[in-house]
Amino acid sequence: MKRNIIINGALGLLLIGSMASCASDYLDTEPIASVTNAQVGKSTEDLMKAVNGIGWFMNYPQIVNGKVEGGGYPCGTTGEPYMMTYFGDCYGQDTYQNHFAVFQGGDMIRMLYVANNSYYSQAKAWGFYYTLIRQANAILDMVDGAEESIEGQRNQIKAQALTFRAHAYVRLLQIFGPRWQDSNNGERKCIVLRLHQGTEALPLVTMNEVLNQIYADCTEATTLFADPATYNERPNWSVPTYEVACGTFARAALLKQDWATAEKWAAEAQKGHEIMTNAQWCGGFMEACDDYLWTNSVNQDDRLTNISWAAYNACNGNYPNYWQIGSGNINIDLYEQMDPKDIRRTRFLMPDQINIDKAQFYKATVFNPTTMFFEGSNKKNRQILAAITTFMEQATPPTPSSGLEVATAYTDIGGRGTAPTYVFGAQVKFYAMGGSMQLCQYPFMRATEMLLTQAEACAMQGKTGDAQALISKLTQMRVPGSAAVTLTGDELIEFIRTQRRIELWGEGTTFFDLKRWNKHNVRRAWVENDPTSGNCPATYAIDIAPDEVNHWVFMLPRVESDYNKAIDVSELLW
């Protein structure tokens, strides 16, 4: 099966046929070439439409013949938010996603698919990010020869395409590349490096070769964005800016443990932006604010509805209620590392948030041991149910500036009559607005992430005072009345890492961070009548060391290795 897709329906680039309706279809799909340069257009105005098309593609599920369609799991939802949630969060220890456990038998969240080259989600990720790369390459191949429609637009287009490409390669390294400690100083082979249009067979290259290209792309992109002659009007939230290029540079530097570079570009990415206020952090992440550097654009006419990221992952999304599975919960071990006064605690259903004795949450008559679902039908739990209901009602954020309605978490928005399903540790951090439209702006990158990156980089370089000041800026906001951080050495490093896990919970970073930190991935099991135990069903509890499951390196999908005969798969195995 081969499928051709035009970005924006016209003048765009032909996308790789990477998203097929089911796993077996995709694994038999051969990549196809892009349209000719003449079809794309000869002007920078046309190429800007193609750039916007890449941004549009970043937030969309499977696209067939110009139409959004379902397929795969869940319902073909791909795009950047899905990749961040699936790979960045669900594989990590800090969240337990019931809908992945229920519909994938738990094998995924136990990391049993990491070395499986036939599993369709690896194929989705590979296809998605190489699609972005191919689109960016096509633009870069054409932009110098295009007629400039607006003065300085050529620089802008080139910088945006370079940033898209660098971002895609960062993600591919996070998923399919080794951690730096396992990379033989970057000389281990990992992925394919494509810098121009074409589908010719190319071999695997080293991690250093990919990082060198990312560094080169980000260097050129930041230089072009900063050039006074560059046209820098941002058409929408989906396309990169100078700050995004800086942030991408910082993310790449973290993968290399290049702390000086990470510090420099993380600091640069924050300039002109303020970290979220507490009210904004508790506001549902439905609309972008000054802390956002990159996100999807919200368009009410798109009507993604039940195939949007929010439909599955927002606490008031359609499927958490309709399928009665919840939308993800926090690991109690992370929750209990928050200061009791930390405002971020208020975004999770925990005993202290509803003034219930913690021991009640460890009774099989209150929470089902195999699912962690609250037993709301048990009449003996009426008091707890009333407290949970009040908590959910009070957690509902104010109406956003769009004026769109915001439903209460885990309630029936589809009129099906389904009862709410509450999970031990259920999140009320992410909301959808607009009822059945299921709209939200999921953050691809925030200034606060860059502050945390800068703090970590400073601590790793022994710049204790700078690291303390940076992390105190965040904690003294999130924990009102708290003192400045005075920790030093390893304690300071671990504190910064913990604050990163708390602040960015659910934002697609946990697994990638644990991997680069060389940490165990631990999700402790719930044990009846033991309030010191975890809050994960025993079936899905894990304790995975960094050197297990192929060193956390996802196996490149068979669709690539079967088609690309230049690849030696043996170079990817330990």
C-alpha positions as CSV (number, residue, x, y, z in Angstrom):
1,M,0.0,0.0,0.0
2,K,1.4,3.4,-1.0
3,R,-0.3,6.7,0.0
4,N,0.4,10.2,-1.2
5,I,-0.4,13.2,1.0
6,I,-0.1,16.9,0.1
7,I,0.4,19.3,2.9
8,N,-2.3,21.9,3.1
9,G,-3.9,20.3,0.1
10,A,-1.9,22.3,-2.4
11,L,1.6,23.5,-3.1
12,G,2.9,21.4,-0.3
13,L,5.3,18.5,-0.1
14,L,4.4,14.9,-0.7
15,L,4.6,13.1,2.6
16,I,6.0,9.7,3.1
17,G,3.3,7.1,3.3
18,S,4.1,6.5,7.0
19,M,0.7,6.2,8.6
20,A,-1.3,3.3,7.4
21,S,-4.5,2.0,8.8
22,C,-3.0,-0.9,10.8
23,A,0.3,-2.2,11.9
24,S,0.6,-4.9,9.2
25,D,-0.2,-2.4,6.5
26,Y,2.5,0.0,7.7
27,L,5.2,-2.6,8.0
28,D,4.7,-3.5,4.3
29,T,4.8,0.2,3.2
30,E,7.7,1.4,1.1
31,P,8.6,5.1,1.4
32,I,7.8,7.2,-1.7
33,A,9.4,10.2,-3.2
34,S,8.5,13.9,-2.8
35,V,6.8,15.9,-5.6
36,T,8.9,17.8,-8.0
37,N,10.2,21.3,-7.1
38,A,8.0,22.8,-9.8
39,Q,4.9,21.4,-8.1
40,V,5.8,23.1,-4.9
41,G,6.2,26.5,-6.3
42,K,9.0,29.0,-7.2
43,S,8.5,31.6,-4.6
44,T,9.2,31.9,-0.8
45,E,5.5,32.6,-0.4
46,D,4.8,29.1,-1.7
47,L,7.5,27.6,0.5
48,M,6.1,29.4,3.6
49,K,2.8,27.5,2.9
50,A,4.9,24.3,3.0
51,V,6.5,25.4,6.3
52,N,3.1,26.0,7.7
53,G,2.1,22.6,6.4
54,I,4.8,20.9,8.5
55,G,3.5,22.7,11.5
56,W,0.0,21.5,10.6
57,F,1.3,18.0,10.3
58,M,2.9,18.1,13.8
59,N,-0.6,18.0,15.4
60,Y,-2.5,15.7,13.1
61,P,-3.2,12.0,13.2
62,Q,-3.1,9.7,10.2
63,I,-3.8,11.5,7.0
64,V,-5.1,9.7,3.9
65,N,-6.0,11.4,0.7
66,G,-6.0,14.8,2.4
67,K,-8.5,13.5,5.1
68,V,-8.0,12.7,8.8
69,E,-8.7,9.1,9.4
70,G,-8.4,6.6,12.3
71,G,-6.4,3.5,12.4
72,G,-3.8,1.9,14.6
73,Y,-3.9,2.8,18.3
74,P,-5.3,4.9,19.7
75,C,-7.4,5.6,16.6
76,G,-4.3,6.5,14.5
77,T,-3.4,9.5,16.8
78,T,0.1,10.4,15.7
79,G,1.6,13.8,15.6
80,E,4.0,15.4,18.1
81,P,1.7,15.2,21.2
82,Y,1.1,11.5,20.7
83,M,4.8,10.8,20.3
84,M,5.6,12.8,23.5
85,T,3.0,11.1,25.5
86,Y,3.6,7.6,24.2
87,F,7.4,7.5,24.3
88,G,8.2,10.3,26.7
89,D,5.6,9.5,29.4
90,C,4.0,6.1,29.1
91,Y,7.3,4.2,29.1
92,G,8.5,6.2,32.1
93,Q,7.9,5.6,35.8
94,D,6.1,8.8,36.7
95,T,2.8,8.0,35.1
96,Y,0.6,5.0,34.6
97,Q,-1.6,5.2,31.5
98,N,-4.6,2.9,31.9
99,H,-5.7,3.2,28.3
100,F,-2.3,1.9,27.1
101,A,-2.4,-0.9,29.7
102,V,-6.0,-1.9,28.8
103,F,-5.7,-1.9,25.0
104,Q,-2.1,-3.2,24.7
105,G,-2.2,-5.7,27.5
106,G,0.4,-3.9,29.5
107,D,3.3,-5.1,27.5
108,M,4.1,-1.6,26.3
109,I,4.3,0.0,29.7
110,R,6.4,-2.9,30.9
111,M,8.9,-2.0,28.1
112,L,8.4,-5.4,26.4
113,Y,8.2,-3.9,23.0
114,V,11.4,-1.9,23.0
115,A,13.5,-4.4,21.0
116,N,10.5,-5.5,18.8
117,N,11.1,-4.4,15.3
118,S,7.6,-5.3,14.2
119,Y,5.7,-3.2,16.7
120,Y,3.7,-0.5,15.0
121,S,4.4,2.4,17.4
122,Q,8.1,2.2,16.6
123,A,7.1,2.3,12.9
124,K,4.9,5.3,13.6
125,A,7.7,7.2,15.3
126,W,10.2,6.4,12.6
127,G,7.8,7.3,9.8
128,F,6.6,10.4,11.5
129,Y,10.0,12.0,12.2
130,Y,11.5,11.0,8.9
131,T,8.4,12.6,7.3
132,L,9.2,15.8,9.0
133,I,12.9,15.5,7.9
134,R,11.9,14.8,4.3
135,Q,9.6,17.8,4.3
136,A,12.3,20.0,5.8
137,N,14.9,18.7,3.3
138,A,12.6,19.4,0.4
139,I,12.3,23.0,1.5
140,L,16.0,23.4,2.1
141,D,16.7,22.0,-1.3
142,M,14.5,24.6,-3.0
143,V,14.7,27.8,-0.9
144,D,17.9,29.3,-2.3
145,G,16.5,29.1,-5.8
146,A,13.0,30.5,-4.9
147,E,12.0,34.1,-5.7
148,E,11.7,36.1,-2.5
149,S,8.1,37.3,-2.0
150,I,8.9,39.3,1.2
151,E,12.3,40.7,2.0
152,G,14.0,38.5,4.6
153,Q,11.6,35.6,4.1
154,R,14.2,33.3,2.6
155,N,16.2,33.5,5.9
156,Q,13.1,32.8,7.9
157,I,12.0,29.8,5.9
158,K,15.5,28.3,5.9
159,A,15.8,28.8,9.7
160,Q,12.4,27.2,10.3
161,A,13.1,24.2,8.1
162,L,16.5,23.7,9.8
163,T,14.8,23.8,13.2
164,F,12.2,21.3,12.2
165,R,14.9,18.9,10.9
166,A,17.0,19.3,14.1
167,H,14.0,18.7,16.3
168,A,13.1,15.5,14.4
169,Y,16.7,14.2,14.8
170,V,16.7,15.0,18.5
171,R,13.5,12.9,18.9
172,L,14.9,10.0,16.8
173,L,18.0,10.0,19.1
174,Q,15.9,10.0,22.2
175,I,13.9,7.0,20.9
176,F,16.3,5.0,18.7
177,G,19.6,6.2,19.9
178,P,21.7,5.1,22.9
179,R,22.2,7.1,26.1
180,W,25.6,8.9,26.0
181,Q,27.0,6.6,28.6
182,D,26.5,3.6,26.3
183,S,27.5,5.3,23.1
184,N,31.3,4.8,23.1
185,N,31.6,8.6,23.3
186,G,29.1,9.0,20.4
187,E,30.7,6.4,18.1
188,R,27.9,3.9,18.3
189,K,25.7,3.5,15.2
190,C,22.0,4.4,15.7
191,I,19.9,5.9,12.9
192,V,20.0,7.0,9.2
193,L,21.0,10.6,8.4
194,R,19.1,12.1,5.4
195,L,20.0,15.6,4.4
196,H,18.3,15.8,1.0
197,Q,15.2,14.6,-0.8
198,G,15.3,11.0,-1.9
199,T,14.7,7.5,-0.7
200,E,18.1,5.9,-1.6
201,A,19.4,3.2,0.7
202,L,21.6,4.8,3.4
203,P,23.6,3.1,6.2
204,L,23.3,3.8,9.9
205,V,25.5,6.6,11.2
206,T,27.0,7.3,14.6
207,M,25.4,9.3,17.3
208,N,28.2,11.9,16.9
209,E,27.4,12.3,13.2
210,V,23.7,13.0,14.0
211,L,24.6,15.3,16.9
212,N,27.1,17.2,14.7
213,Q,24.3,17.7,12.1
214,I,21.9,18.9,14.8
215,Y,24.5,21.3,16.1
216,A,25.2,22.6,12.6
217,D,21.5,23.0,11.8
218,C,20.8,24.8,15.1
219,T,23.8,27.1,14.7
220,E,22.7,28.1,11.3
221,A,19.0,28.5,12.3
222,T,19.8,30.7,15.3
223,T,22.1,32.8,13.2
224,L,19.5,33.3,10.6
225,F,16.7,34.0,13.0
226,A,18.9,36.6,14.8
227,D,19.9,38.3,11.6
228,P,18.2,41.8,11.5
229,A,17.5,41.3,7.8
230,T,15.3,38.2,8.5
231,Y,11.6,38.5,8.3
232,N,10.4,37.1,11.7
233,E,6.7,37.4,11.9
234,R,5.3,34.1,13.3
235,P,2.3,33.0,11.4
236,N,1.1,30.5,14.1
237,W,2.2,28.6,17.1
238,S,3.1,25.5,15.1
239,V,6.1,26.9,13.4
240,P,9.5,27.3,15.1
241,T,11.1,30.6,16.1
242,Y,14.5,31.7,17.4
243,E,13.6,30.5,20.9
244,V,12.6,27.1,19.6
245,A,15.8,26.7,17.7
246,C,17.7,27.7,20.9
247,G,15.7,25.2,22.9
248,T,16.3,22.4,20.4
249,F,20.0,23.2,20.6
250,A,19.8,22.8,24.4
251,R,17.9,19.5,24.2
252,A,20.5,18.1,21.8
253,A,23.3,19.2,24.2
254,L,21.7,17.3,27.1
255,L,21.9,14.1,25.0
256,K,25.6,14.7,24.6
257,Q,26.2,15.8,28.2
258,D,27.6,19.0,26.7
259,W,26.7,21.0,29.7
260,A,28.2,24.4,28.6
261,T,26.2,24.3,25.4
262,A,23.1,23.2,27.2
263,E,23.4,26.1,29.6
264,K,24.1,28.7,26.9
265,W,21.2,27.8,24.7
266,A,18.7,27.1,27.4
267,A,19.4,30.6,28.8
268,E,19.0,32.1,25.4
269,A,15.7,30.3,24.8
270,Q,14.1,31.8,27.9
271,K,14.9,35.4,27.1
272,G,11.7,37.5,26.9
273,H,9.6,34.8,28.4
274,E,8.3,34.3,32.0
275,I,7.7,30.9,33.6
276,M,4.1,30.0,34.2
277,T,2.4,31.5,37.2
278,N,0.8,29.1,39.6
279,A,-2.6,30.0,38.3
280,Q,-1.5,29.2,34.8
281,W,0.0,25.9,35.8
282,C,-3.3,25.0,37.3
283,G,-5.2,26.4,34.4
284,G,-5.6,23.2,32.4
285,F,-2.9,23.7,29.7
286,M,-5.7,24.5,27.2
287,E,-4.3,27.8,25.9
288,A,-0.7,29.0,25.3
289,C,0.7,31.6,27.6
290,D,4.1,33.4,27.7
291,D,5.8,30.4,29.1
292,Y,5.0,28.4,25.9
293,L,7.7,28.5,23.3
294,W,6.2,26.0,20.9
295,T,2.8,24.3,20.7
296,N,0.1,23.4,18.2
297,S,-2.3,26.0,16.8
298,V,-5.9,25.7,17.9
299,N,-8.3,25.9,15.0
300,Q,-12.0,25.3,15.8
301,D,-12.6,24.5,12.1
302,D,-10.3,21.5,12.2
303,R,-12.7,19.5,14.3
304,L,-10.3,16.7,15.2
305,T,-12.7,15.9,18.1
306,N,-12.3,12.2,19.0
307,I,-9.0,11.8,17.3
308,S,-7.3,14.7,19.0
309,W,-4.7,14.3,21.7
310,A,-7.1,15.8,24.3
311,A,-9.8,13.3,23.5
312,Y,-7.6,10.5,25.0
313,N,-5.4,12.4,27.5
314,A,-7.2,15.4,28.9
315,C,-8.9,14.6,32.2
316,N,-12.2,15.8,30.7
317,G,-11.6,14.2,27.3
318,N,-14.2,12.0,25.7
319,Y,-12.5,8.6,26.0
320,P,-11.4,8.7,29.7
321,N,-15.1,8.7,30.5
322,Y,-16.6,6.7,27.6
323,W,-14.1,3.9,27.9
324,Q,-14.0,4.3,31.7
325,I,-10.3,4.1,31.9
326,G,-9.1,7.5,33.2
327,S,-6.4,9.6,31.6
328,G,-3.3,8.8,33.5
329,N,-2.2,9.1,37.1
330,I,0.9,10.2,38.9
331,N,3.3,7.8,40.6
332,I,2.8,8.3,44.3
333,D,6.5,8.1,44.9
334,L,7.0,11.3,42.8
335,Y,3.9,12.9,44.4
336,E,5.2,12.4,47.9
337,Q,8.5,14.2,47.0
338,M,6.5,17.4,46.6
339,D,6.4,19.8,49.5
340,P,3.1,19.7,51.2
341,K,2.5,23.3,50.2
342,D,3.4,22.7,46.5
343,I,0.5,24.0,44.4
344,R,1.2,21.2,41.9
345,R,-0.1,18.6,44.3
346,T,-3.6,20.0,43.8
347,R,-3.7,18.6,40.3
348,F,-3.8,15.0,41.4
349,L,-6.4,12.8,43.1
350,M,-4.6,11.8,46.3
351,P,-5.8,11.1,49.9
352,D,-4.5,14.4,51.3
353,Q,-6.3,16.4,48.5
354,I,-9.7,15.1,49.6
355,N,-9.0,14.9,53.4
356,I,-9.2,11.1,53.5
357,D,-6.9,8.8,55.5
358,K,-4.3,7.4,53.2
359,A,-5.0,3.9,54.5
360,Q,-8.4,4.1,52.8
361,F,-6.7,4.2,49.4
362,Y,-5.1,0.8,50.1
363,K,-8.3,-1.1,50.6
364,A,-9.5,-3.4,47.8
365,T,-13.1,-2.3,48.5
366,V,-12.1,1.3,47.7
367,F,-9.6,0.9,44.8
368,N,-9.7,-2.2,42.5
369,P,-6.3,-3.9,42.8
370,T,-6.1,-4.8,39.1
371,T,-7.0,-1.4,37.7
372,M,-6.6,1.2,40.5
373,F,-10.2,2.3,39.7
374,F,-12.2,3.7,42.5
375,E,-15.1,1.5,43.5
376,G,-17.7,4.1,43.2
377,S,-20.6,1.7,43.1
378,N,-19.8,0.4,46.6
379,K,-22.3,2.1,48.9
380,K,-19.7,2.0,51.7
381,N,-17.6,4.5,49.7
382,R,-20.2,7.2,49.5
383,Q,-18.2,9.6,51.7
384,I,-15.1,9.2,49.6
385,L,-17.1,9.5,46.4
386,A,-18.6,12.8,47.6
387,A,-15.1,14.1,48.4
388,I,-13.8,13.0,45.0
389,T,-16.7,14.7,43.3
390,T,-16.1,17.9,45.1
391,F,-12.4,17.8,44.3
392,M,-13.1,17.3,40.6
393,E,-15.6,20.2,40.5
394,Q,-13.3,22.5,42.3
395,A,-10.3,21.5,40.1
396,T,-12.1,22.7,37.0
397,P,-10.2,25.7,35.6
398,P,-11.8,29.0,34.8
399,T,-13.2,29.6,31.3
400,P,-10.3,30.3,29.0
401,S,-9.9,33.5,27.0
402,S,-11.5,31.7,24.0
403,G,-14.8,31.6,25.9
404,L,-15.1,27.9,25.2
405,E,-16.7,25.7,27.8
406,V,-14.6,23.5,30.1
407,A,-16.3,20.3,31.3
408,T,-15.6,18.8,34.7
409,A,-12.9,16.1,34.8
410,Y,-14.0,12.5,34.0
411,T,-17.6,13.4,33.4
412,D,-19.8,12.2,30.5
413,I,-19.5,14.9,27.8
414,G,-21.0,12.6,25.1
415,G,-24.4,12.0,26.7
416,R,-23.9,8.3,26.9
417,G,-24.7,8.0,30.5
418,T,-21.4,6.5,31.5
419,A,-20.3,7.1,35.1
420,P,-17.0,8.8,35.9
421,T,-13.9,6.5,36.4
422,Y,-11.5,7.8,39.0
423,V,-8.0,6.3,39.2
424,F,-5.7,6.4,42.3
425,G,-3.5,9.5,41.5
426,A,-5.7,10.7,38.6
427,Q,-4.4,13.9,37.0
428,V,-6.4,17.1,36.6
429,K,-3.5,18.9,35.0
430,F,-4.6,18.7,31.3
431,Y,-8.1,19.8,30.2
432,A,-9.8,20.1,26.9
433,M,-12.0,23.1,26.0
434,G,-15.0,23.3,23.7
435,G,-16.9,20.2,24.7
436,S,-16.9,17.7,21.9
437,M,-14.4,19.7,19.9
438,Q,-11.7,18.5,22.4
439,L,-9.3,21.4,21.9
440,C,-6.2,22.2,23.8
441,Q,-2.7,23.5,23.2
442,Y,-0.3,20.8,24.4
443,P,3.1,22.3,25.0
444,F,5.9,21.1,22.8
445,M,8.4,23.3,24.6
446,R,8.2,25.7,27.5
447,A,10.5,28.3,28.9
448,T,10.3,26.5,32.3
449,E,11.8,23.4,30.7
450,M,14.7,25.6,29.6
451,L,15.1,27.0,33.1
452,L,15.3,23.5,34.4
453,T,17.7,22.5,31.7
454,Q,19.9,25.5,32.5
455,A,19.8,24.7,36.2
456,E,20.8,21.1,35.6
457,A,23.6,22.2,33.3
458,C,24.9,24.6,35.8
459,A,24.8,22.1,38.6
460,M,26.7,19.5,36.4
461,Q,29.4,22.1,35.8
462,G,29.8,22.9,39.5
463,K,28.2,26.3,39.1
464,T,26.4,25.8,42.4
465,G,25.2,29.4,43.0
466,D,23.8,29.8,39.5
467,A,22.0,26.4,39.8
468,Q,20.6,27.3,43.2
469,A,19.3,30.7,42.0
470,L,17.6,29.2,38.9
471,I,15.9,26.3,40.7
472,S,14.8,28.6,43.5
473,K,13.1,30.9,41.0
474,L,10.8,27.9,40.2
475,T,10.4,26.4,43.7
476,Q,9.7,29.6,45.5
477,M,6.8,30.2,43.1
478,R,5.4,26.7,43.2
479,V,5.8,26.4,47.0
480,P,4.6,29.8,48.3
481,G,6.6,30.9,51.3
482,S,9.5,28.5,50.8
483,A,13.1,29.4,51.3
484,A,15.7,29.6,48.6
485,V,17.4,26.3,47.8
486,T,20.8,25.8,49.5
487,L,21.6,22.2,48.6
488,T,24.9,21.5,47.0
489,G,26.7,18.7,45.1
490,D,24.8,15.5,44.3
491,E,21.9,16.6,46.5
492,L,21.4,19.7,44.4
493,I,21.6,17.7,41.1
494,E,19.0,15.2,42.3
495,F,16.7,18.0,43.6
496,I,16.8,19.7,40.2
497,R,16.1,16.4,38.5
498,T,13.1,15.8,40.8
499,Q,11.7,19.3,40.2
500,R,12.0,18.7,36.5
501,R,10.0,15.5,36.8
502,I,7.3,17.2,38.8
503,E,7.1,20.4,36.8
504,L,7.0,18.7,33.4
505,W,4.8,15.7,34.5
506,G,2.8,14.6,31.5
507,E,4.7,16.8,29.0
508,G,6.7,14.0,27.3
509,T,10.0,14.2,29.1
510,T,10.2,11.5,31.9
511,F,11.4,8.5,30.0
512,F,13.9,10.4,27.9
513,D,15.3,12.0,31.1
514,L,15.5,8.8,33.0
515,K,17.3,7.3,30.0
516,R,20.0,10.0,29.8
517,W,20.4,10.1,33.6
518,N,21.1,6.3,33.5
519,K,18.5,5.7,36.2
520,H,16.3,2.7,37.0
521,N,12.7,2.9,35.7
522,V,10.7,2.0,38.8
523,R,6.9,1.8,39.2
524,R,6.0,0.2,42.5
525,A,3.0,-2.1,43.0
526,W,0.0,-1.3,45.1
527,V,-0.3,-3.7,48.0
528,E,-3.5,-4.1,50.0
529,N,-3.5,-2.7,53.5
530,D,0.1,-1.3,52.9
531,P,0.0,2.5,52.7
532,T,3.8,2.5,52.1
533,S,3.4,0.6,48.8
534,G,3.0,2.2,45.4
535,N,-0.1,3.0,43.3
536,C,0.4,0.8,40.2
537,P,-1.4,-2.5,39.6
538,A,1.0,-5.3,40.4
539,T,0.7,-6.6,36.8
540,Y,2.2,-3.3,35.5
541,A,4.8,-2.7,38.2
542,I,8.4,-2.4,36.9
543,D,12.0,-2.1,38.1
544,I,14.1,-1.9,34.9
545,A,17.9,-1.2,35.0
546,P,19.6,0.9,32.4
547,D,21.4,-2.1,30.9
548,E,18.2,-4.1,30.4
549,V,15.8,-4.2,27.5
550,N,18.3,-3.3,24.8
551,H,19.6,-0.5,27.0
552,W,16.3,1.3,26.3
553,V,17.1,1.7,22.7
554,F,14.0,1.1,20.5
555,M,14.7,-1.2,17.6
556,L,14.5,0.4,14.2
557,P,11.3,-0.8,12.5
558,R,11.3,-3.6,9.9
559,V,9.8,-1.3,7.3
560,E,13.1,0.5,7.2
561,S,15.5,-2.4,7.6
562,D,13.6,-4.5,5.0
563,Y,13.6,-1.6,2.5
564,N,16.9,0.0,3.2
565,K,19.5,-2.7,2.4
566,A,22.4,-0.5,3.5
567,I,21.4,-1.0,7.1
568,D,23.2,-3.6,9.3
569,V,20.7,-4.3,12.1
570,S,23.3,-6.2,14.2
571,E,24.9,-2.8,14.9
572,L,21.9,-1.9,17.0
573,L,21.9,-4.8,19.5
574,W,23.8,-5.3,22.7
